[in-house]
Amino acid sequence: MDAKCPKCNKIAELSEDIEFVRCRCGYEASYSDYIEDMKERLINILNENI
């Protein structure tokens, strides 16, 4: 499966067992950490556009 990398915005790979997200840029995180990183990224985008 694919996921969006929170670090470089490119396509990252989500493991089949949905345990890890890895990207060619070097980003690697557990799925729960990935969700937290994406939430932080979304909050930053929202704060920039308010």
QUIWO-V348720 format. One record per residue. N is the residue number from 1. RES is the residue in three letters. PSI is psi in degrees with one decimal (none if undefined). Layout:
((N/RES/PSI) (N/RES/PSI))
//
This chain:
((1/MET/158.7) (2/ASP/153.6) (3/ALA/162.8) (4/LYS/129.9) (5/CYS/126.9) (6/PRO/-14.6) (7/LYS/-47.6) (8/CYS/-4.3) (9/ASN/3.1) (10/LYS/-177.9) (11/ILE/126.7) (12/ALA/165.8) (13/GLU/128.7) (14/LEU/126.0) (15/SER/153.7) (16/GLU/-31.8) (17/ASP/6.9) (18/ILE/45.6) (19/GLU/-35.2) (20/PHE/151.5) (21/VAL/129.1) (22/ARG/144.1) (23/CYS/154.9) (24/ARG/-22.5) (25/CYS/-8.3) (26/GLY/-8.2) (27/TYR/133.0) (28/GLU/129.4) (29/ALA/157.7) (30/SER/161.8) (31/TYR/-40.6) (32/SER/-37.9) (33/ASP/-36.2) (34/TYR/-44.8) (35/ILE/-42.5) (36/GLU/-40.9) (37/ASP/-40.7) (38/MET/-36.7) (39/LYS/-42.8) (40/GLU/-41.8) (41/ARG/-42.8) (42/LEU/-42.4) (43/ILE/-41.7) (44/ASN/-41.4) (45/ILE/-43.0) (46/LEU/-42.1) (47/ASN/-34.0) (48/GLU/-24.8) (49/ASN/11.2) (50/ILE/none))
//
